[in-house]
Amino acid sequence: MKYLSLIFFMSLLPQYAGKSLRRDGSHPRTFEDIKNEIAGYSDTAKAIIDLAVHGKAQNRSYERLAVFADTVGPRLSGSKNLDAAIQYMFSALQKDGLENVHLEPVKVPHWERGEEFAVMLEPRNHSIAILGLGSSVATPPEGITAEVMVVASFDELHRRAQEAKGKIVVYNQPFVTYGETVRYRSQGAVEAAKVGAVASLIRSIASFSIDSPHTGWQNYQSGVPRIPTACISVEDAEMMSRMALRGTKIVVYLKMGARTYPDSPSFNTVAEIVGNKYPEQIVLVSGHLDSWDVGQGAMDDGGGAFISWEALSLIKDLGLRPKRTLRMVLWTGEEQGGVGAEQYYQLHKENISNFDIVMESDEGTFKPSGLAFTGNAKARDIIKEIMALLLPINVTDVFDNADGTDINYWMRDGVPVICTGSSQSWMHLLEKGQYSASSHSLATSGSHKYLLATHISTGEPQVWSRRHENCLQVYLCLRVFHV
């Protein structure tokens, strides 16, 4: 719910020769004027909250997601299931009466994990739960049997490089944050191969575990041997670390049948509510439609995709018509490094000045805890005023440093970005796509997105740029839709 509140957003106002300029040449309002205008949207905000949280739409996004996840299942890049999911959404968005529903072609990686098996042979027999990491090569058909070397960091690996040759490197790195710790997953195989390891096993990048390995994408490096790599549970990584610290010899047998195929055709899925005054200006809301193959993808990122859809549905149902175009994009190939978002960005960046803001939800849709924003200080102050409209559902926080695989391309080019946060985002990490959504959390998590999208899209046009120091003023116009 916080998502729509944020979709009624803003436009930055650059200064030139000491004057703030708007596209229409008029003088900008003071911050007090803007605050008063935002406060005037309390009735609209209440209507959005009532419909999304208490009204006939209160369970709609959950019910839509449940049918989708149960019908389609996992949606791995390059798979037939992902193709089916895209066609499902294309049809559903058309049936919902949204505008300009279309597919934009993308080439995505096609990797399949195949058979996977690992067992500790020494000092005792113990079955190790593993999940191969995306793009990993297979082991030889007979598998790999090797002694284990446990390290807690890349620094330790490099210090002990002479010990690594011919061994399976097990990383037992402590979890700090996802952004900081995920480098062990993405780079672990490369660093282990550089010192002569025959395989690598990475402690799952998660702050919580129930003996649950957590998959994800990893990257090889040109000129470095490609070795098999998989994640293991936190519990098994900790156990092998304790054994190694006692000087116990550990031997593991690993077998993986992963295969990589040529890139496959796929699509980003797009739908809009076209602006009635400045249709060329875009407020973009998004989530990704692909998932990993070991869960239903309900939380990563079915929830984010479906509250993005719900943002447009609610605005349509309320009979509102924004001045700017609200565009929803359901990305493909996010789990492989934002492939769909990057190709979309490359296709549309020549019109980047028309993108007022880009939003993404990919951190879970449990009870919302707030929004993360990257933009200047005055923009943040205005967002805080908008978020005050969500006091009835107690979602008013604005956090620093929005970040997300699918929005980083825009952020690096100066477009303000927003991502949503959840009080239980650890579940996103733990399950990596297991079905763990709830109807109330989807409704409240979506409402802020709906409200914000509405606010952003109704303002008068501004020149929005975060790249220049003189771009100091942000204007968030909260006009009624019918003006």
HELIX and SHEET records of a PDB file:
HELIX    1   1 LYS A    2  SER A    5  1                                   4    
HELIX    2   2 PHE A   31  ALA A   39  1                                   9    
HELIX    3   3 SER A   42  ILE A   49  1                                   8    
HELIX    4   4 ASP A   50  HIS A   54  3                                   5    
HELIX    5   5 ARG A   60  VAL A   72  1                                  13    
HELIX    6   6 LYS A   80  LYS A   95  1                                  16    
HELIX    7   7 PHE A  154  ARG A  159  1                                   6    
HELIX    8   8 ALA A  161  GLU A  163  5                                   3    
HELIX    9   9 TYR A  178  THR A  181  1                                   4    
HELIX   10  10 ARG A  183  LYS A  194  1                                  12    
HELIX   11  11 VAL A  234  LEU A  245  1                                  12    
HELIX   12  12 ALA A  298  GLY A  302  3                                   5    
HELIX   13  13 GLY A  303  ASP A  317  1                                  15    
HELIX   14  14 VAL A  339  HIS A  348  1                                  10    
HELIX   15  15 LYS A  349  ASN A  354  5                                   6    
HELIX   16  16 ALA A  377  MET A  387  1                                  11    
HELIX   17  17 ALA A  388  ILE A  393  5                                   6    
HELIX   18  18 ASN A  408  ARG A  412  1                                   5    
HELIX   19  19 SER A  425  GLU A  431  1                                   7    
HELIX   20  20 SER A  439  THR A  458  1                                  20    
SHEET    1   A 2 SER A  11  LEU A  13  0                                        
SHEET    2   A 2 GLN A 473  TYR A 475 -1                                        
SHEET    1   B 2 GLN A  15  TYR A  16  0                                        
SHEET    2   B 2 LYS A  19  SER A  20 -1                                        
SHEET    1   C 8 GLU A  99  GLU A 112  0                                        
SHEET    2   C 8 ARG A 259  ILE A 273 -1                                        
SHEET    3   C 8 ARG A 324  TRP A 331 -1                                        
SHEET    4   C 8 TYR A 278  HIS A 288  1                                        
SHEET    5   C 8 PHE A 355  GLU A 360  1                                        
SHEET    6   C 8 VAL A 417  SER A 422  1                                        
SHEET    7   C 8 PRO A 368  THR A 374 -1                                        
SHEET    8   C 8 VAL A 398  ASP A 400  1                                        
SHEET    1   D 8 HIS A 126  SER A 127  0                                        
SHEET    2   D 8 GLU A 116  GLU A 122 -1                                        
SHEET    3   D 8 VAL A 251  MET A 256 -1                                        
SHEET    4   D 8 ILE A 144  VAL A 151 -1                                        
SHEET    5   D 8 ILE A 168  TYR A 171  1                                        
SHEET    6   D 8 ALA A 199  ARG A 203  1                                        
SHEET    7   D 8 THR A 229  ILE A 232  1                                        
SHEET    8   D 8 ILE A 130  GLY A 132 -1                                        
END                                                                             
